[in-house]
Amino acid sequence: MADDARSPPSHFFTLRLWPEEGEDDEPVWRGRVQDTASGDVRYFQGWEALQEVLLFLMEEES
């Protein structure tokens, strides 16, 4: 029996991160996520937004 039959679906992304100056000179993290299978690209600002983008892209493929 192949291992693929038991493996959960996987998702592959490329992620680019860069800091931008925010209020009080605190860095704000921005980024770009690309789904390597579909080519979909999403931009985000902040760690919570990254999580939302990843969940959105994974649901889109389901």
mmCIF file of the N, C-alpha and C atoms, coordinates in Angstrom:
data_MODEL
# 
_entry.id   MODEL 
# 
loop_
_atom_site.group_PDB 
_atom_site.id 
_atom_site.type_symbol 
_atom_site.label_atom_id 
_atom_site.label_alt_id 
_atom_site.label_comp_id 
_atom_site.label_asym_id 
_atom_site.label_entity_id 
_atom_site.label_seq_id 
_atom_site.pdbx_PDB_ins_code 
_atom_site.Cartn_x 
_atom_site.Cartn_y 
_atom_site.Cartn_z 
_atom_site.occupancy 
_atom_site.B_iso_or_equiv 
_atom_site.pdbx_formal_charge 
_atom_site.auth_seq_id 
_atom_site.auth_comp_id 
_atom_site.auth_asym_id 
_atom_site.auth_atom_id 
_atom_site.pdbx_PDB_model_num 
ATOM 1   N N  . MET A 1 1  ? 0.854   -1.191 0.000  1.00 0.00 ? 1  MET A N  1 
ATOM 2   C CA . MET A 1 1  ? 0.000   0.000  0.000  1.00 0.00 ? 1  MET A CA 1 
ATOM 3   C C  . MET A 1 1  ? 0.889   1.240  0.000  1.00 0.00 ? 1  MET A C  1 
ATOM 4   N N  . ALA A 1 2  ? 0.560   2.203  -0.795 1.00 0.00 ? 2  ALA A N  1 
ATOM 5   C CA . ALA A 1 2  ? 1.365   3.419  -0.917 1.00 0.00 ? 2  ALA A CA 1 
ATOM 6   C C  . ALA A 1 2  ? 1.168   4.328  0.288  1.00 0.00 ? 2  ALA A C  1 
ATOM 7   N N  . ASP A 1 3  ? 2.239   5.023  0.679  1.00 0.00 ? 3  ASP A N  1 
ATOM 8   C CA . ASP A 1 3  ? 2.148   5.974  1.791  1.00 0.00 ? 3  ASP A CA 1 
ATOM 9   C C  . ASP A 1 3  ? 1.221   7.129  1.461  1.00 0.00 ? 3  ASP A C  1 
ATOM 10  N N  . ASP A 1 4  ? 1.102   7.487  0.174  1.00 0.00 ? 4  ASP A N  1 
ATOM 11  C CA . ASP A 1 4  ? 0.248   8.609  -0.226 1.00 0.00 ? 4  ASP A CA 1 
ATOM 12  C C  . ASP A 1 4  ? -1.204  8.389  0.156  1.00 0.00 ? 4  ASP A C  1 
ATOM 13  N N  . ALA A 1 5  ? -1.641  7.148  0.210  1.00 0.00 ? 5  ALA A N  1 
ATOM 14  C CA . ALA A 1 5  ? -3.037  6.854  0.546  1.00 0.00 ? 5  ALA A CA 1 
ATOM 15  C C  . ALA A 1 5  ? -3.350  7.229  1.986  1.00 0.00 ? 5  ALA A C  1 
ATOM 16  N N  . ARG A 1 6  ? -2.353  7.251  2.852  1.00 0.00 ? 6  ARG A N  1 
ATOM 17  C CA . ARG A 1 6  ? -2.579  7.559  4.270  1.00 0.00 ? 6  ARG A CA 1 
ATOM 18  C C  . ARG A 1 6  ? -2.181  8.978  4.645  1.00 0.00 ? 6  ARG A C  1 
ATOM 19  N N  . SER A 1 7  ? -1.502  9.676  3.771  1.00 0.00 ? 7  SER A N  1 
ATOM 20  C CA . SER A 1 7  ? -1.025  11.020 4.092  1.00 0.00 ? 7  SER A CA 1 
ATOM 21  C C  . SER A 1 7  ? -2.129  12.048 3.918  1.00 0.00 ? 7  SER A C  1 
ATOM 22  N N  . PRO A 1 8  ? -2.221  12.992 4.848  1.00 0.00 ? 8  PRO A N  1 
ATOM 23  C CA . PRO A 1 8  ? -3.193  14.078 4.668  1.00 0.00 ? 8  PRO A CA 1 
ATOM 24  C C  . PRO A 1 8  ? -2.742  14.973 3.518  1.00 0.00 ? 8  PRO A C  1 
ATOM 25  N N  . PRO A 1 9  ? -3.665  15.726 2.939  1.00 0.00 ? 9  PRO A N  1 
ATOM 26  C CA . PRO A 1 9  ? -3.268  16.632 1.858  1.00 0.00 ? 9  PRO A CA 1 
ATOM 27  C C  . PRO A 1 9  ? -2.239  17.647 2.362  1.00 0.00 ? 9  PRO A C  1 
ATOM 28  N N  . SER A 1 10 ? -1.326  18.000 1.498  1.00 0.00 ? 10 SER A N  1 
ATOM 29  C CA . SER A 1 10 ? -0.324  18.990 1.881  1.00 0.00 ? 10 SER A CA 1 
ATOM 30  C C  . SER A 1 10 ? -0.402  20.180 0.936  1.00 0.00 ? 10 SER A C  1 
ATOM 31  N N  . HIS A 1 11 ? 0.118   21.301 1.399  1.00 0.00 ? 11 HIS A N  1 
ATOM 32  C CA . HIS A 1 11 ? 0.100   22.541 0.648  1.00 0.00 ? 11 HIS A CA 1 
ATOM 33  C C  . HIS A 1 11 ? 1.507   23.115 0.660  1.00 0.00 ? 11 HIS A C  1 
ATOM 34  N N  . PHE A 1 12 ? 1.933   23.638 -0.462 1.00 0.00 ? 12 PHE A N  1 
ATOM 35  C CA . PHE A 1 12 ? 3.251   24.234 -0.566 1.00 0.00 ? 12 PHE A CA 1 
ATOM 36  C C  . PHE A 1 12 ? 3.111   25.700 -0.953 1.00 0.00 ? 12 PHE A C  1 
ATOM 37  N N  . PHE A 1 13 ? 3.816   26.559 -0.200 1.00 0.00 ? 13 PHE A N  1 
ATOM 38  C CA . PHE A 1 13 ? 3.758   27.991 -0.423 1.00 0.00 ? 13 PHE A CA 1 
ATOM 39  C C  . PHE A 1 13 ? 5.166   28.561 -0.471 1.00 0.00 ? 13 PHE A C  1 
ATOM 40  N N  . THR A 1 14 ? 5.319   29.667 -1.185 1.00 0.00 ? 14 THR A N  1 
ATOM 41  C CA . THR A 1 14 ? 6.519   30.475 -1.035 1.00 0.00 ? 14 THR A CA 1 
ATOM 42  C C  . THR A 1 14 ? 6.112   31.708 -0.244 1.00 0.00 ? 14 THR A C  1 
ATOM 43  N N  . LEU A 1 15 ? 7.009   32.145 0.609  1.00 0.00 ? 15 LEU A N  1 
ATOM 44  C CA . LEU A 1 15 ? 6.710   33.245 1.521  1.00 0.00 ? 15 LEU A CA 1 
ATOM 45  C C  . LEU A 1 15 ? 7.845   34.255 1.457  1.00 0.00 ? 15 LEU A C  1 
ATOM 46  N N  . ARG A 1 16 ? 7.482   35.518 1.261  1.00 0.00 ? 16 ARG A N  1 
ATOM 47  C CA . ARG A 1 16 ? 8.460   36.613 1.290  1.00 0.00 ? 16 ARG A CA 1 
ATOM 48  C C  . ARG A 1 16 ? 8.037   37.570 2.385  1.00 0.00 ? 16 ARG A C  1 
ATOM 49  N N  . LEU A 1 17 ? 8.958   37.916 3.275  1.00 0.00 ? 17 LEU A N  1 
ATOM 50  C CA . LEU A 1 17 ? 8.682   38.821 4.393  1.00 0.00 ? 17 LEU A CA 1 
ATOM 51  C C  . LEU A 1 17 ? 9.632   40.002 4.348  1.00 0.00 ? 17 LEU A C  1 
ATOM 52  N N  . TRP A 1 18 ? 9.120   41.165 4.758  1.00 0.00 ? 18 TRP A N  1 
ATOM 53  C CA . TRP A 1 18 ? 9.977   42.343 4.882  1.00 0.00 ? 18 TRP A CA 1 
ATOM 54  C C  . TRP A 1 18 ? 9.385   43.279 5.928  1.00 0.00 ? 18 TRP A C  1 
ATOM 55  N N  . PRO A 1 19 ? 10.268  43.959 6.681  1.00 0.00 ? 19 PRO A N  1 
ATOM 56  C CA . PRO A 1 19 ? 9.777   44.914 7.674  1.00 0.00 ? 19 PRO A CA 1 
ATOM 57  C C  . PRO A 1 19 ? 9.602   46.295 7.047  1.00 0.00 ? 19 PRO A C  1 
ATOM 58  N N  . GLU A 1 20 ? 8.592   46.994 7.497  1.00 0.00 ? 20 GLU A N  1 
ATOM 59  C CA . GLU A 1 20 ? 8.386   48.394 7.132  1.00 0.00 ? 20 GLU A CA 1 
ATOM 60  C C  . GLU A 1 20 ? 8.246   49.180 8.421  1.00 0.00 ? 20 GLU A C  1 
ATOM 61  N N  . GLU A 1 21 ? 8.678   50.417 8.379  1.00 0.00 ? 21 GLU A N  1 
ATOM 62  C CA . GLU A 1 21 ? 8.617   51.250 9.573  1.00 0.00 ? 21 GLU A CA 1 
ATOM 63  C C  . GLU A 1 21 ? 7.173   51.593 9.899  1.00 0.00 ? 21 GLU A C  1 
ATOM 64  N N  . GLY A 1 22 ? 6.795   51.317 11.122 1.00 0.00 ? 22 GLY A N  1 
ATOM 65  C CA . GLY A 1 22 ? 5.445   51.638 11.576 1.00 0.00 ? 22 GLY A CA 1 
ATOM 66  C C  . GLY A 1 22 ? 5.479   52.790 12.561 1.00 0.00 ? 22 GLY A C  1 
ATOM 67  N N  . GLU A 1 23 ? 4.418   52.913 13.340 1.00 0.00 ? 23 GLU A N  1 
ATOM 68  C CA . GLU A 1 23 ? 4.358   53.964 14.350 1.00 0.00 ? 23 GLU A CA 1 
ATOM 69  C C  . GLU A 1 23 ? 5.427   53.731 15.408 1.00 0.00 ? 23 GLU A C  1 
ATOM 70  N N  . ASP A 1 24 ? 5.942   54.801 15.966 1.00 0.00 ? 24 ASP A N  1 
ATOM 71  C CA . ASP A 1 24 ? 6.974   54.743 17.013 1.00 0.00 ? 24 ASP A CA 1 
ATOM 72  C C  . ASP A 1 24 ? 8.198   53.953 16.564 1.00 0.00 ? 24 ASP A C  1 
ATOM 73  N N  . ASP A 1 25 ? 8.488   53.958 15.270 1.00 0.00 ? 25 ASP A N  1 
ATOM 74  C CA . ASP A 1 25 ? 9.641   53.256 14.702 1.00 0.00 ? 25 ASP A CA 1 
ATOM 75  C C  . ASP A 1 25 ? 9.619   51.747 14.946 1.00 0.00 ? 25 ASP A C  1 
ATOM 76  N N  . GLU A 1 26 ? 8.473   51.204 15.293 1.00 0.00 ? 26 GLU A N  1 
ATOM 77  C CA . GLU A 1 26 ? 8.326   49.759 15.450 1.00 0.00 ? 26 GLU A CA 1 
ATOM 78  C C  . GLU A 1 26 ? 8.128   49.138 14.072 1.00 0.00 ? 26 GLU A C  1 
ATOM 79  N N  . PRO A 1 27 ? 8.832   48.050 13.762 1.00 0.00 ? 27 PRO A N  1 
ATOM 80  C CA . PRO A 1 27 ? 8.641   47.442 12.440 1.00 0.00 ? 27 PRO A CA 1 
ATOM 81  C C  . PRO A 1 27 ? 7.267   46.787 12.314 1.00 0.00 ? 27 PRO A C  1 
ATOM 82  N N  . VAL A 1 28 ? 6.700   46.904 11.147 1.00 0.00 ? 28 VAL A N  1 
ATOM 83  C CA . VAL A 1 28 ? 5.465   46.220 10.802 1.00 0.00 ? 28 VAL A CA 1 
ATOM 84  C C  . VAL A 1 28 ? 5.842   45.210 9.731  1.00 0.00 ? 28 VAL A C  1 
ATOM 85  N N  . TRP A 1 29 ? 5.518   43.953 9.971  1.00 0.00 ? 29 TRP A N  1 
ATOM 86  C CA . TRP A 1 29 ? 5.884   42.917 9.014  1.00 0.00 ? 29 TRP A CA 1 
ATOM 87  C C  . TRP A 1 29 ? 4.835   42.798 7.933  1.00 0.00 ? 29 TRP A C  1 
ATOM 88  N N  . ARG A 1 30 ? 5.313   42.845 6.706  1.00 0.00 ? 30 ARG A N  1 
ATOM 89  C CA . ARG A 1 30 ? 4.455   42.678 5.536  1.00 0.00 ? 30 ARG A CA 1 
ATOM 90  C C  . ARG A 1 30 ? 4.975   41.479 4.771  1.00 0.00 ? 30 ARG A C  1 
ATOM 91  N N  . GLY A 1 31 ? 4.157   40.959 3.899  1.00 0.00 ? 31 GLY A N  1 
ATOM 92  C CA . GLY A 1 31 ? 4.625   39.801 3.163  1.00 0.00 ? 31 GLY A CA 1 
ATOM 93  C C  . GLY A 1 31 ? 3.777   39.445 1.967  1.00 0.00 ? 31 GLY A C  1 
ATOM 94  N N  . ARG A 1 32 ? 4.272   38.432 1.278  1.00 0.00 ? 32 ARG A N  1 
ATOM 95  C CA . ARG A 1 32 ? 3.636   37.906 0.065  1.00 0.00 ? 32 ARG A CA 1 
ATOM 96  C C  . ARG A 1 32 ? 3.669   36.390 0.167  1.00 0.00 ? 32 ARG A C  1 
ATOM 97  N N  . VAL A 1 33 ? 2.526   35.758 -0.032 1.00 0.00 ? 33 VAL A N  1 
ATOM 98  C CA . VAL A 1 33 ? 2.418   34.305 -0.024 1.00 0.00 ? 33 VAL A CA 1 
ATOM 99  C C  . VAL A 1 33 ? 1.939   33.875 -1.395 1.00 0.00 ? 33 VAL A C  1 
ATOM 100 N N  . GLN A 1 34 ? 2.609   32.868 -1.950 1.00 0.00 ? 34 GLN A N  1 
ATOM 101 C CA . GLN A 1 34 ? 2.170   32.321 -3.240 1.00 0.00 ? 34 GLN A CA 1 
ATOM 102 C C  . GLN A 1 34 ? 1.955   30.827 -3.085 1.00 0.00 ? 34 GLN A C  1 
ATOM 103 N N  . ASP A 1 35 ? 0.785   30.362 -3.501 1.00 0.00 ? 35 ASP A N  1 
ATOM 104 C CA . ASP A 1 35 ? 0.485   28.940 -3.544 1.00 0.00 ? 35 ASP A CA 1 
ATOM 105 C C  . ASP A 1 35 ? 1.202   28.380 -4.769 1.00 0.00 ? 35 ASP A C  1 
ATOM 106 N N  . THR A 1 36 ? 2.127   27.456 -4.565 1.00 0.00 ? 36 THR A N  1 
ATOM 107 C CA . THR A 1 36 ? 2.931   26.971 -5.680 1.00 0.00 ? 36 THR A CA 1 
ATOM 108 C C  . THR A 1 36 ? 2.126   26.132 -6.663 1.00 0.00 ? 36 THR A C  1 
ATOM 109 N N  . ALA A 1 37 ? 1.048   25.498 -6.217 1.00 0.00 ? 37 ALA A N  1 
ATOM 110 C CA . ALA A 1 37 ? 0.241   24.666 -7.115 1.00 0.00 ? 37 ALA A CA 1 
ATOM 111 C C  . ALA A 1 37 ? -0.632  25.512 -8.040 1.00 0.00 ? 37 ALA A C  1 
ATOM 112 N N  . SER A 1 38 ? -1.321  26.497 -7.477 1.00 0.00 ? 38 SER A N  1 
ATOM 113 C CA . SER A 1 38 ? -2.272  27.288 -8.269 1.00 0.00 ? 38 SER A CA 1 
ATOM 114 C C  . SER A 1 38 ? -1.676  28.592 -8.792 1.00 0.00 ? 38 SER A C  1 
ATOM 115 N N  . GLY A 1 39 ? -0.615  29.062 -8.140 1.00 0.00 ? 39 GLY A N  1 
ATOM 116 C CA . GLY A 1 39 ? -0.028  30.344 -8.522 1.00 0.00 ? 39 GLY A CA 1 
ATOM 117 C C  . GLY A 1 39 ? -0.699  31.532 -7.855 1.00 0.00 ? 39 GLY A C  1 
ATOM 118 N N  . ASP A 1 40 ? -1.763  31.292 -7.070 1.00 0.00 ? 40 ASP A N  1 
ATOM 119 C CA . ASP A 1 40 ? -2.449  32.389 -6.372 1.00 0.00 ? 40 ASP A CA 1 
ATOM 120 C C  . ASP A 1 40 ? -1.469  33.127 -5.459 1.00 0.00 ? 40 ASP A C  1 
ATOM 121 N N  . VAL A 1 41 ? -1.574  34.451 -5.464 1.00 0.00 ? 41 VAL A N  1 
ATOM 122 C CA . VAL A 1 41 ? -0.713  35.300 -4.637 1.00 0.00 ? 41 VAL A CA 1 
ATOM 123 C C  . VAL A 1 41 ? -1.591  36.155 -3.749 1.00 0.00 ? 41 VAL A C  1 
ATOM 124 N N  . ARG A 1 42 ? -1.201  36.273 -2.500 1.00 0.00 ? 42 ARG A N  1 
ATOM 125 C CA . ARG A 1 42 ? -1.891  37.141 -1.548 1.00 0.00 ? 42 ARG A CA 1 
ATOM 126 C C  . ARG A 1 42 ? -0.840  37.928 -0.781 1.00 0.00 ? 42 ARG A C  1 
ATOM 127 N N  . TYR A 1 43 ? -1.149  39.179 -0.479 1.00 0.00 ? 43 TYR A N  1 
ATOM 128 C CA . TYR A 1 43 ? -0.280  40.040 0.317  1.00 0.00 ? 43 TYR A CA 1 
ATOM 129 C C  . TYR A 1 43 ? -0.916  40.225 1.684  1.00 0.00 ? 43 TYR A C  1 
ATOM 130 N N  . PHE A 1 44 ? -0.099  40.462 2.687  1.00 0.00 ? 44 PHE A N  1 
ATOM 131 C CA . PHE A 1 44 ? -0.625  40.612 4.037  1.00 0.00 ? 44 PHE A CA 1 
ATOM 132 C C  . PHE A 1 44 ? 0.251   41.576 4.829  1.00 0.00 ? 44 PHE A C  1 
ATOM 133 N N  . GLN A 1 45 ? -0.300  42.029 5.944  1.00 0.00 ? 45 GLN A N  1 
ATOM 134 C CA . GLN A 1 45 ? 0.433   42.885 6.891  1.00 0.00 ? 45 GLN A CA 1 
ATOM 135 C C  . GLN A 1 45 ? 0.156   42.359 8.285  1.00 0.00 ? 45 GLN A C  1 
ATOM 136 N N  . GLY A 1 46 ? 1.173   41.882 8.956  1.00 0.00 ? 46 GLY A N  1 
ATOM 137 C CA . GLY A 1 46 ? 1.037   41.380 10.320 1.00 0.00 ? 46 GLY A CA 1 
ATOM 138 C C  . GLY A 1 46 ? 0.864   39.873 10.358 1.00 0.00 ? 46 GLY A C  1 
ATOM 139 N N  . TRP A 1 47 ? 1.239   39.292 11.494 1.00 0.00 ? 47 TRP A N  1 
ATOM 140 C CA . TRP A 1 47 ? 1.234   37.841 11.646 1.00 0.00 ? 47 TRP A CA 1 
ATOM 141 C C  . TRP A 1 47 ? -0.166  37.251 11.621 1.00 0.00 ? 47 TRP A C  1 
ATOM 142 N N  . GLU A 1 48 ? -1.140  37.929 12.206 1.00 0.00 ? 48 GLU A N  1 
ATOM 143 C CA . GLU A 1 48 ? -2.513  37.414 12.190 1.00 0.00 ? 48 GLU A CA 1 
ATOM 144 C C  . GLU A 1 48 ? -3.047  37.346 10.762 1.00 0.00 ? 48 GLU A C  1 
ATOM 145 N N  . ALA A 1 49 ? -2.702  38.331 9.958  1.00 0.00 ? 49 ALA A N  1 
ATOM 146 C CA . ALA A 1 49 ? -3.148  38.344 8.563  1.00 0.00 ? 49 ALA A CA 1 
ATOM 147 C C  . ALA A 1 49 ? -2.495  37.209 7.776  1.00 0.00 ? 49 ALA A C  1 
ATOM 148 N N  . LEU A 1 50 ? -1.251  36.861 8.103  1.00 0.00 ? 50 LEU A N  1 
ATOM 149 C CA . LEU A 1 50 ? -0.596  35.729 7.441  1.00 0.00 ? 50 LEU A CA 1 
ATOM 150 C C  . LEU A 1 50 ? -1.383  34.451 7.699  1.00 0.00 ? 50 LEU A C  1 
ATOM 151 N N  . GLN A 1 51 ? -1.788  34.236 8.928  1.00 0.00 ? 51 GLN A N  1 
ATOM 152 C CA . GLN A 1 51 ? -2.567  33.046 9.262  1.00 0.00 ? 51 GLN A CA 1 
ATOM 153 C C  . GLN A 1 51 ? -3.881  33.023 8.470  1.00 0.00 ? 51 GLN A C  1 
ATOM 154 N N  . GLU A 1 52 ? -4.553  34.149 8.377  1.00 0.00 ? 52 GLU A N  1 
ATOM 155 C CA . GLU A 1 52 ? -5.808  34.222 7.623  1.00 0.00 ? 52 GLU A CA 1 
ATOM 156 C C  . GLU A 1 52 ? -5.589  33.897 6.147  1.00 0.00 ? 52 GLU A C  1 
ATOM 157 N N  . VAL A 1 53 ? -4.513  34.420 5.574  1.00 0.00 ? 53 VAL A N  1 
ATOM 158 C CA . VAL A 1 53 ? -4.208  34.175 4.165  1.00 0.00 ? 53 VAL A CA 1 
ATOM 159 C C  . VAL A 1 53 ? -3.942  32.690 3.930  1.00 0.00 ? 53 VAL A C  1 
ATOM 160 N N  . LEU A 1 54 ? -3.142  32.073 4.802  1.00 0.00 ? 54 LEU A N  1 
ATOM 161 C CA . LEU A 1 54 ? -2.836  30.652 4.635  1.00 0.00 ? 54 LEU A CA 1 
ATOM 162 C C  . LEU A 1 54 ? -4.092  29.799 4.748  1.00 0.00 ? 54 LEU A C  1 
ATOM 163 N N  . LEU A 1 55 ? -4.931  30.090 5.720  1.00 0.00 ? 55 LEU A N  1 
ATOM 164 C CA . LEU A 1 55 ? -6.179  29.333 5.866  1.00 0.00 ? 55 LEU A CA 1 
ATOM 165 C C  . LEU A 1 55 ? -7.064  29.507 4.635  1.00 0.00 ? 55 LEU A C  1 
ATOM 166 N N  . PHE A 1 56 ? -7.148  30.720 4.104  1.00 0.00 ? 56 PHE A N  1 
ATOM 167 C CA . PHE A 1 56 ? -7.943  30.983 2.917  1.00 0.00 ? 56 PHE A CA 1 
ATOM 168 C C  . PHE A 1 56 ? -7.427  30.168 1.733  1.00 0.00 ? 56 PHE A C  1 
ATOM 169 N N  . LEU A 1 57 ? -6.118  30.188 1.514  1.00 0.00 ? 57 LEU A N  1 
ATOM 170 C CA . LEU A 1 57 ? -5.540  29.464 0.382  1.00 0.00 ? 57 LEU A CA 1 
ATOM 171 C C  . LEU A 1 57 ? -5.729  27.956 0.519  1.00 0.00 ? 57 LEU A C  1 
ATOM 172 N N  . MET A 1 58 ? -5.644  27.442 1.731  1.00 0.00 ? 58 MET A N  1 
ATOM 173 C CA . MET A 1 58 ? -5.818  26.002 1.926  1.00 0.00 ? 58 MET A CA 1 
ATOM 174 C C  . MET A 1 58 ? -7.277  25.583 1.733  1.00 0.00 ? 58 MET A C  1 
ATOM 175 N N  . GLU A 1 59 ? -8.209  26.430 2.152  1.00 0.00 ? 59 GLU A N  1 
ATOM 176 C CA . GLU A 1 59 ? -9.626  26.120 1.962  1.00 0.00 ? 59 GLU A CA 1 
ATOM 177 C C  . GLU A 1 59 ? -10.001 26.171 0.496  1.00 0.00 ? 59 GLU A C  1 
ATOM 178 N N  . GLU A 1 60 ? -9.370  27.077 -0.255 1.00 0.00 ? 60 GLU A N  1 
ATOM 179 C CA . GLU A 1 60 ? -9.651  27.229 -1.671 1.00 0.00 ? 60 GLU A CA 1 
ATOM 180 C C  . GLU A 1 60 ? -9.351  25.954 -2.445 1.00 0.00 ? 60 GLU A C  1 
ATOM 181 N N  . GLU A 1 61 ? -8.320  25.213 -2.029 1.00 0.00 ? 61 GLU A N  1 
ATOM 182 C CA . GLU A 1 61 ? -7.913  24.002 -2.724 1.00 0.00 ? 61 GLU A CA 1 
ATOM 183 C C  . GLU A 1 61 ? -8.748  22.792 -2.333 1.00 0.00 ? 61 GLU A C  1 
ATOM 184 N N  . SER A 1 62 ? -9.450  22.864 -1.210 1.00 0.00 ? 62 SER A N  1 
ATOM 185 C CA . SER A 1 62 ? -10.217 21.702 -0.731 1.00 0.00 ? 62 SER A CA 1 
ATOM 186 C C  . SER A 1 62 ? -11.398 21.384 -1.597 1.00 0.00 ? 62 SER A C  1 
# 
